[in-house]
Amino acid sequence: MKEEERNNNPPDANPYAKDISAEQKRKIDGLRQAAEKIRIELGKAIIGQREMIDLLAVAVLVEGHVLIEGVPGIAKTLTAKCLAKTLDIEFRRVQFTPDLMPSDIIGTSVFNPKTTDFEFRSGPLFSNVILIDEINRAPAKTQSALFEVMEERQITADGTTYSMSRPFIVIATQNPIDQEGTYRLPEAQLDRFLFKIEVGYPNIEEETLILAERHKCKHTAESPDISAVLSRAEIFEFRDTIHSLHIEEKLLRYICAIVGQTRNNPFIYLGASPRASLGIMHAAKAFAAIRGRYFVTPEDIKDVAVHVLRHRIMLTPEKEMEGETPDLAVRQIIERVEVPR
């Protein structure tokens, strides 16, 4: 069934619906409009990539981290920068390199001769939206510095713990082709990303439009004027609205059945953890909300499952040699698990 048809069905025709108040409906409608504003603003700079834009909007609304993977030149970094411009919160960008040290991103203690004491000077991680470009170029020592802050939204330095300003979202990019000077991300770190978004090449119509739009600009350095459409307070309000969305218990079991199949599959060496189940639930709620619904359906779960699970499972060497991918494995699992009615 098409999304438009699902949204136009009356609530009592959907077995997953539940009666809500007029105030709740108003909040959902406001959230849907906010997501559309983000799409419009990003559309000024990004041609196509509708799925990636929706996933990034969902990540912002649930305060989840995102890993964007794709070959160079397909607007990964540009999309992340433009997304940050749509949010009225602080943004910083960090370029990861092989010689980057943990103190370069966390911060370090500096001696102050006036007070004859050491003072902590915060690094670029002390912000709201952090764009980490080419995250797989930093060594394991620097990668480990991200573990605590991505999960607990806090940084411990010299025995002192500093809480991060909320919201706190990490958007990281990586190139899957270039292997020289790169380091594989640890599984524990990958598990901290809500989504892994794989971005492909544009089709010929989209690429033609990209050229036409850039030709109009005349100057390659000219960037579109993107406005902030979401404030900090609105992000918190929408996040609370999403968490309060209705989801049937049978759909919770459906999520657990999908994730459980990744742990009991003979062709999957490493299955997904309960963090993946939570990620699917939160993301499915957000997808329902930006589509104007106040309840979750199986289609919402299916739409986010691949993006939540693809970086959390490891195939057996035999299956990798046969050319199977995590995406294919997850889709096969979704097809096998019975949809609750």
N, C-alpha and C positions, 0 to 999 in steps of 0.2 A: 504494500500500500504506500502511495506517495505521502510525503510529509504534509503537503497541503490538505490532503484528504483526512489524515489523522487529526490535524488541528481543527478542522471544520466539523468534525463529528461532535454531537452534543455529549456532555459529560456522562449522562446516564447510559449512553450507548457504549461506553468504554468500561470494561470490567476492572480497570485499574484506577478509575477516578474516585474522587471523594468530595463531598460538599465542603466548600470553604466560604469564609465571610467575604463581604464586599471589600474590606480593607486588604485582605490577602490577595484578592484578585487585582486590586489597584497596584500592589507592590510587584506582582508578577508582570503586569503590563509595563510598569516603569522599568523593570529589569530588561524586558524584551526590547524596549525602545533604546535603552542604554547600549545593549549589544549591537543594535542596528546602527547607532551613531558611531561606534567603534569601527564597524564594517565600512561605513561611508568615509570616515577619515582615513583609514588605511587604504581604501580604494583610490585615494588621490595619488598614492605612490606605488601601490602594488597592483599589478594586473593579474587577474586570476587568483589562484591559491585560496579559494574560498574556504576549503576545509581547514587549512592551516590557520587562517584568520579566526575562524570559529573556535578552534582548539585553544588558541592563545587567549581569546576572550574568556573562555571557560576557566583557563588556568588563573587568570587575574581574579575572577569572581570567587574562586575557591582557594586562592592563595597557594597554588601549586607550582612547582618548578618544572621547567620545560627544557628538553634537549632537542635541538633542531639539527638534523643531519642531512647533508646534501653536498653536491659538488660545488666548487667555487663559481660565483657569478650568478646565482639564482635568487639573490635578494634575501638571504637568511639574516644577515646583520642589519640590512636596511629595514626589514620587517620588524625586528626587535626594537630598533631605535624609534621607528614610527609609532609602534605600540606604546612605548614609554611616553611619547609626546601626547598621546590621548589621555594620559593619566596625570592629574595634578598632584604628583608626588615626586620625590627626589629620584634621580636616575644617574647611574654611573656605569662606565664601560671599562673593562679590564681586558687587555690583550695578553693571553697566556703564551709564555715562551719557555724553552727548556731551562733557562737560567733563572726563572722566577722562584723566589723563596717564599715560604709561608708568611714571613713578616711583611713582605711586599703587598700582600692583600689584606692581612689581618690588622697590621699596625705594629708598632714597636715602642718600647720605653726609651725616652730620651732624657738625658741629664739636664736639669735646669739649674744653672749656677746661681740664680737669684734665690731660689728656695732650697738649694743644696739637696735636691731630691729628684728622683726620677718621675717623669710624667709620661702617661700613655698617650701616644698620638695615633688616632684611629686610621685604618687603611680604607681603601675604596669599598670594602664589603659593608661598611657602615652607611647604608643607603636603603632605599625601598625596592627599587628594581635594579638588578645587577645584570648587565650583559657581559658574559664571559665569552670572548671570541676565541675560537679554536681551543676549546677546553682540554683536548687530548694532547696538547703540546707541552703541558707542564708535567714534571716528574711526580712520582708517587708521594713524595714528602709534601709537596704543595697541594696535591689532590686531597690528602688526608686532612688538610686544614679546613676543607669545606664540609667534612662529615658532620661536625657538631652544629655549625651554623645553618645548614640546610635542613636538618631534622628538628633541632630544638630552638632555632631562631635566637641563638646566643653564641657568644665567643668568649673563651677563657684564655686569658693572656697573663702571664706572670702571677698566676694564682688568683686573679680577679675575674669574675664573670660579668660580662656586659650584655644586656638584653638588646636585641635589635629593634629598631623602630618598625612598627607594623603599618601596612602590610610589608612582607619581605618575600620577594620572588626572584629566583635565579633563572635567567634565560641563557642557555649555553648553546654554542654552535660547534660543529665539528665536521671535518671533511672525511668521508669514508674511503677515499681513494688514496690520498697521499699518506704513505706510511713512514717516510723518512723523518726522523725527529719527532715522532709521536709516541704516546704511551697509551696503552689500553686502560680504560677507566675500570676501576675495581667494581665488582658486582654490588658491593655494599653501597657504593656511591650511585651507581645506576639506579638502584632501588629507591633512591631518594627523589628521583624525578617522577612527577606525576605522568607526564607524557614523553614519549620519544616520537617526534614528528619527522617523517622522512619526506623530503621535498624533492620532487622530480623536475624534469625540464618542462617548460611551457609548450603548449601545442602551437602550431604554425599561426593560427589566428591570434592567440595571445601574444606571441612574439612579434608579430606584425604590428599589433597595437602598441606594444612597448616601444618599438622603433618610432612609430608615428608620434607618440606622446613626447618622447625625448627630442624628436625633430622640432616640435613646437617650442620646446624650451630654449633651443639654440645654444645654450651654454650647459655643458655637462655637469658643472658644479651646482647648478640651480636645483634646489629641492622644493617640494611642494609645501605649502603653508598648512600645517596640521594643527588643529585646535585640541585643547584638553577638554574632554567631555565627561570625565569621571573624577570626582573629588575623593579624598581619603574617606570622608564620612560616608559617601555613597557606596564605596567599595565595601565598607564594614556592614552597612545596612543590607546591601544585596547579598553579601555572604551569609548573614543571618537568615535572610529570606530563603536562600537555597537550602540551608541546613534544615529548615522547617518544612520543606516540601514533602508531600506524601509519597511513600513507597510501600507497596504491599509486601507482607512477609514472604509470600511465595516468590517475589522477585528478589528478595534478599537471598533466598535459597538458590535461586537461579544463578545469581552472581557466584555464590559459593560453589555451586556445581561446576561452573566454567573454570574457576580458578583451581578447584580440586582436581579436575581432569589434567591440568598441567603437571600435577605431582604424581599422578598414577599412569602416566603415558610412557610406554617402553622406549619411545623415540625421543623423549625429552630428558636430558641429563639433570637439569636443574629446573624445578618448578617455581611458581610464584608464591610469595608469602602473603599473610593476611593484610599487609600494607597494600598489596595490589587489589584485594577485595574492597578495602576502604576507598582506594583511588577510583575504582569503577563506580562505586555507589555515589561518591561525591560528584564525579564528572557527569554521571547519568542524570543526577538531579539538576546540575547546571545546564545541561543540554536541553532538558525538558523546559526549564525556565526561560532560556533564550528563545525557545520556540513558542513561548506564550502559554505553556501548560503548567498546571500546579500539581501534577502527578507524573510519576515515571512509568514508562512502558518498556517492554522488552526491546523495542527498536532503539531506544536511547542507550540501553546497555550494550547492544550489539555495535552501535556506532562508535563507542569509546573503548571497547574491550581490546581491540588490536593495538591501539595507541598506548594503552596502559600496560599491556602485557609483553609487547614485542622485545623490550629491552630487559625484561625480568626473567626470561627463560633461556636455557641453553640446550640446543639440540645435541644428540649424540654424534660422535664423529662420523658414524656410518651415514646418518641422514644428511649431514653437511656435505659429505662427499657425493651424495646423490643429487645435490643441488636444492634440497628443500630449505625453506627459510622459516624463521619464527612466525612471520605473518601468515604463511600458508598453514602452519601447524595450529595457530590460534583459530583461524577461520574453519579449519576442519573440526576442531573441538566445538566451536559454536554451532556448527551444523549437526553435530551428534547429540548435543545436550537438548533435551526436550524443553520446549517453551511452555511455561505454565499458562494455564487458561483460567 
